[in-house]
Amino acid sequence: MKRLACLLVLGWLGASGVVRGQEPPPDSGATPQAPAPQSVAVVPDPTLPAETDITLDLRTQVRAGLGFSGPLGAIGSVQILHGVGADIRSDGTRVKAVCAIPMPHCAQGFLLRADAGSGGGRLSLGLGAFAKVDTDGFKGTAGMALRLAVAHTWGDPIGQPPGLTYLGPEFDLSVLRINLTLGVLFRVGGDGGSSALFSWGLGFGL
C-alpha cells in the first residue's frame, strides 16, 4: 500500500509539472496583423543635373559694327547669320545662340558680311556662330567666324594703291562686342601693290 501511494503521489506531481510547463497553443483562427506603413522622406540628389529647357528655331540675325582694318582703313560693317537659333535655360544660366554652319544640324546655315571703308570694300561668305551668354561667371557676347573674303581697294587704302582686288581667308573672334580679324589676302586683280598681304582688323559690334 505504501509503495502504491508513493507511485500515485509521484505520478500526480509529474503530471502537474508537465501541465504547468506547457504553453497554450496559438489560436489558428486569429488573423495576422499587417505591419503599419512607414513614410519615407525623399531627399533630392544634388549630384543630378538640373532641368534644362531648350528651344530651337530657324533664325536670321543681323549685326552691325564699326572698326579699323588694313588695308581698308576705317570701316562700317554689316553681318548676317542664318541658321538654327537656340535658347537654352538651365539652373540660372541662359544662352541665346545662332549656328550659321552649312550642315544639317544648323539648317545649312551661312554667314554673309559686307564692309565698306575709306580705303576699300570687302564682301565675304563663310560660317560662324554667335551667342549671348548670361551666367554667374560670364555675361556678354561671344562669337567666331571663318570667311572667304574678296576685297577691293579704293580711295586711300593703308599701304596699298587703289584699284587692287584681293582674295583670301579671314578669321573673326568676338568677345564682349570686341571683334578681332586676322587673315591672308592674295592679289587677283590690278597692277602694283603687294602680291599677298596680311589683313587685320579691330572692331566694335553695335
Buried (B, 14 or more C-beta within 10 A) or exposed (E): EEEEEEEEEEEEEEEEEEEEEEEEEEEEEEEEEEEEEEEEEEEEEEEEEEEEEEEEEEBEBEBEBBBBBBBBBBBBBBBBBBBBBBBBBBEEBBBBBBBBBEEEEBBEBBBBBBBBBBBBBBBBEBBBBBBBBEEEEEEBBBBBBBBBBBBBBBEEBBEBEBBBBBBBBBBBEBEEBBBBBEBEBEBEEBEEBBEEBEBBBEBEBE
